[in-house]
Amino acid sequence: MSGENKNEVDEVEIKIDWVDTPRGKVPTYDSISKAIEDIAEVLMEQDIRLESLEKKTARQFLKPESLENILSAIESLRAEIKNLYEKLNYLEEILNEISDKTDTIDYLSELVERYFKT
């Protein structure tokens, strides 16, 4: 988003670090956790702005043009929040996939270790 509208926020760059493993490239847990924190922070800021706009609208009698601007800003913020929630859900899916693969690798390493001990 650009800074044209004071109700818009700057986009936050989400950076995911990848690690080469025997099973291919996987994102690092730390980078995914940081991305989720960044997204959650933006969502909280957006929620605060929405609440502020709604209170302002409720307190004042506004001209139709002002009301349209506020409603437009609210819709813009809600669209951005929806987009961020979708990104957050995607990151959570990746994190769950990493967890599942890590569990499988742990299990397989235990099997290999037991095999070589016998």
Secondary structure, DSSP 8 states (H G I E B T S, - for coil): --TTSTT----------EEEETTEEEE-HHHHHHHHHHHHHHHHHHHHHHHHHHHHHHHS---HHHHHHHHHHHHHHHHHHHHHHHHHHHHHHHHHHHHHHHHHHHHHHHHHHHHHH-
